[in-house]
């Protein structure tokens, strides 16, 4: 897992950055509050997942997209 973000639109934006850099990724709901949305639209935190061999490159791509001083990806 690369990162957890607060919403599906945010996750899709980050995945679009990664995909444009040639890094395959998926975004999916976290298991936080599993079952809370049973039968309803799924909202809430999303995790962004990349292959392990792409993890360092994906982190570099995200660092380039963040404003200076907000680099909190490890």
Contact map, one row per residue, 1 for C-alpha under 8 A:
11100000000000000000000000000000000000000000001111000000000000000000000000
11110000000000000000000000000000000000000000001111000010011000000000000000
11111000000000000000000000000000000000000000001110000000000000000000000010
01111100000000000000000000000100000000000000111100000000000000000000000000
00111111011000000000000000000000000000000000111100000000000000000000000000
00011111011000000000000000000000000000000001110000000000000000000000000000
00001111111000000000000000000000000000000011110000000000000000000000000000
00001111111100000000000000100000000000000011110000000000000000000000000000
00000011111110000000000000000000000000000000000000000000000000000000000000
00001111111111000000000000000000000000000000000000000000000000000000000000
00001111111111100000000000100000000000000000011100000000000000000000000000
00000001111111110000000000100000000000000000000000000000000000000000000000
00000000111111111000000000000000000000000000000000000000000000000000000000
00000000011111111100000000000000000000000000000000000000000001000000000000
00000000001111111110000011100000000000000000000100000000000000000000000000
00000000000111111111000000000000000000000000000000000000000000000000000000
00000000000011111111100000000000000000000000000000000000000011000000000000
00000000000001111111111110000000000000000000000000000000010011000000000000
00000000000000111111111110000000000000000000000000000000000000000000000000
00000000000000011111111000000000000000000000000000000000000000000000000000
00000000000000001111111000000000000000000000000000000000000010000000000000
00000000000000000111111100000000000000000000000000000000000000000000000000
00000000000000000111111110000000000000000000000001000100010000000000000000
00000000000000000110011111000000000000000000000001100000000000000000000000
00000000000000100110001111100000000000000000000111100000000000000000000000
00000000000000100000000111110000000000000000000111000000000000000000000000
00000001001100100000000011111000000000000000011110000000000000000000000000
00000000000000000000000001111100000000000000011100000000000000000000000000
00000000000000000000000000111110000000000111111000000000000000000000000000
00010000000000000000000000011111000000000000111000000000000000000000000000
00000000000000000000000000001111110000000000000000000000000000000000000000
00000000000000000000000000000111110000000000100000000000000000000000000000
00000000000000000000000000000011111100000000000000000000000000000000000000
00000000000000000000000000000011111110000000000000000000000000000000000000
00000000000000000000000000000000111111000000000000000000000000000000000000
00000000000000000000000000000000111111000000000000000000000000000000000000
00000000000000000000000000000000011111111110000000000000000000000000000000
00000000000000000000000000000000001111110000000000000000000000000000000000
00000000000000000000000000000000000011111000000000000000000000000000000000
00000000000000000000000000000000000011111100000000000000000000000000000000
00000000000000000000000000000000000010111110000000000000000000000000000000
00000000000000000000000000001000000010011111000000000000000000000000000000
00000011000000000000000000001000000010001111100000000000000000000000000000
00000111000000000000000000001000000000000111110000000000000000000000000000
00011111000000000000000000001101000000000011111000000000000000000000000000
00011111001000000000000000111100000000000001111100000000000000000000000000
11111000001000000000000000111100000000000000111110000000000000000000000000
11111000001000100000000011110000000000000000011111000000000000000000000000
11100000000000000000000011100000000000000000001111100000000000000000000000
11000000000000000000001111000000000000000000000111110110010000000000000000
00000000000000000000000110000000000000000000000011111110000000000000000000
00000000000000000000000000000000000000000000000001111110000000000000000000
00000000000000000000000000000000000000000000000000111111000000000000000000
00000000000000000000001000000000000000000000000001111111110000000000000000
01000000000000000000000000000000000000000000000001111111111000000000000000
00000000000000000000000000000000000000000000000000001111111100000000000000
00000000000000000000000000000000000000000000000000000111111110000000000000
01000000000000000100001000000000000000000000000001000111111111000000000000
01000000000000000000000000000000000000000000000000000011111111100000000011
00000000000000000000000000000000000000000000000000000001111111110000000000
00000000000000001100100000000000000000000000000000000000111111111000000000
00000000000001001100000000000000000000000000000000000000011111111100000000
00000000000000000000000000000000000000000000000000000000001111111100001010
00000000000000000000000000000000000000000000000000000000000111111110000000
00000000000000000000000000000000000000000000000000000000000011111110000000
00000000000000000000000000000000000000000000000000000000000001111111011000
00000000000000000000000000000000000000000000000000000000000000011111111000
00000000000000000000000000000000000000000000000000000000000000000111111000
00000000000000000000000000000000000000000000000000000000000000000011111000
00000000000000000000000000000000000000000000000000000000000000000111111100
00000000000000000000000000000000000000000000000000000000000000100111111110
00000000000000000000000000000000000000000000000000000000000000000000011111
00100000000000000000000000000000000000000000000000000000001000100000001111
00000000000000000000000000000000000000000000000000000000001000000000000111
